[in-house]
Amino acid sequence: MKYLAVLFLGVIVWGCQENLTEDSPFTGNEVVYSLQPGSVYAISGTVTFKERKDGSTTVLVELKGTEGNLQLPVHLHLGDLTQADADVAALLTPVIGKTGKSETHLVRLADEQTITYRELTELEACIKIHLAETGPDRDIILAAGNIGTAIQHAFGGRYEIAVCKSE
């Protein structure tokens, strides 16, 4: 009898997990890019693009080495990391220092143009995490990485990260 109760409970749990998967907003397509340290701070991590069933993207930033209550601005820039004054394509949700994480549902760029997961993964761009949104600390890049077609420009090892366009 105990065996039947355990088997029945197992079927119920398995059935609930199956429903959660079906209800997921994601297609299962995702791409992960490395983020290298961008300054004297020992901060690195990853940015993951997850395709949603509606074609949009959830952008997850996960950093190692952050702390405190700071909110660290995350920008999607056009061009690769070495291009100075690259335009900001989108402002993403800031990374919380305490957790080192940020999550953004990206549907539109800063110019209001819609962007799909496929278009984002084919964009020549980079992600930069700044120490601050304004002032001199804005020019301090904590971590950064090329994404999309800009990844071709990464030849291995560390490369120069250009300062962002001041606005």
N, C-alpha and C positions, 0 to 999 in steps of 0.2 A: 504494500500500500504506500509506503514511504517513497518507493521508486516511482510510482505513478504520480504522486504529488510533486516530486522534483521535476519529472518530465513535463507535467502540465505547466508548472511555473516557468520552466525553460522555454516552452512554446510561447507563452504570453510575453516574456521579455524579448525574445527574438522577434515576435510580431511587432512590438513597439519600436524596436530599433529599425526595422524595415520601413515603417511609416515615417520615421524621422528622416531617413535618407530620401524617400520620395518627396517629402516636403521641403527639402533643402533648396535654397534659392540658387545654388551653384551647379554648373554643368560638370564639374570635375576637371576642367582645363585650368591650369595655372602655370605660371613661370616665376622662378625665383632668381633675383639678381643680388650679388654681393655689394655691400657698402663698405668702402675702405675708410680708415681714419683720414680726416681732412686737415688736422692741425696738431698741436702738441698734446691734445687730449686723446687718451687711449679709448676711442669710441669707434666701434665697427658694428656690422650687423647685416641684415638682409631686408629687401623689399620684395613682397610677393604680390603678384597680380592674379586674382581669382576671377574667372569668368562667371558672370551671373546668367541665369536663364533668359533674361531680357536683353542680353548682349552687352550690358554695362560691366563695370569692373569694381571689385572691392580691392583696395590697395592697403596692404598690411605692412607696416614698418616695425621691425623689431631690432632694437639696439642693445648692445652690451656696453657697460661702463657708464651709464647715466645714473643720476641720483637726484634726490630732492624734489621740490615742488615746481621746478621750472617747467615751462611749456616751451618746447623747442620747435620753431617753425620748420615746416617741411614744404619744399617747393619742387615742382616738376618744371624743369627748364628745357627749352628747345636747344638742340645741339649737344655736343659732348662736353665732358668735364673741363676740357682745356680751353674752351671758348669763353673769352672774357665778355662780360656784359650780355650774356645770353638772356633772351626774353623769358619771363615766367609764363609758362603755359597753363599752370594751375596751382592754386594754393591748397595744400592738403591739410588734414587735421594735424595739429601739433602733436609731437611726441611728448608724453608725460614723463618727466625725469625719473620719478619713482618706479615706474613700470618699464620704461624703455619702449613703450608701444604706442602706435597710432593706427587708427582704422578709418578709411575714407571710402564712401560709396561715390565713385567718380563717374559722372554722367556727362558733364560739360566742362570745357576748358574755360579759361579766364575770359576769352572773347565771346563766350556763350555758344560756341560751336559744339554740337554733341560729339562724343567720341566713344566708340565701341571698344571692347576688349581687343579685338583683332587690330583695329587702327592704333590702339595704344602700344601693342606689342610690335608694331611695325614703324613706330615713330622714332626719329633720331632725336633722342632726348637723354636727360640725366635727372637724378634725384639728388637734392642737396638738403642737408639738415643743418640749420643755422643755430648759433648760440642765442641770438635774439632777433626780434622782428625789426627793430629800429636801432639807431645809434651805431657806435663803433663796433659793438659786438655782433652786429648784423653781418659784417664781413668775415667773421670767424665761422668757417665751415667745419662742423664737428665730424660729419661723415657724408660720403657721397658715392655715387656709382652710376655708370652709364647703363641705359636701358634700351630696349628695342634695337634698332639698327645701329645705334651708337656703340653697342657692345663690340662691334667690329674694330673700333678704334682702340680697344684695350688689348695691348700686346703682352699682358702678363706683368706682374710686379706692380709697384706703386707708380702713379703718374701724377703730374701737376694738376691741381684743381684751381681753376680761375675764379677770381672774385666775381660776385654777381653784380648785375646792373643795379645801380642805386636809383631810387625813385623819389 
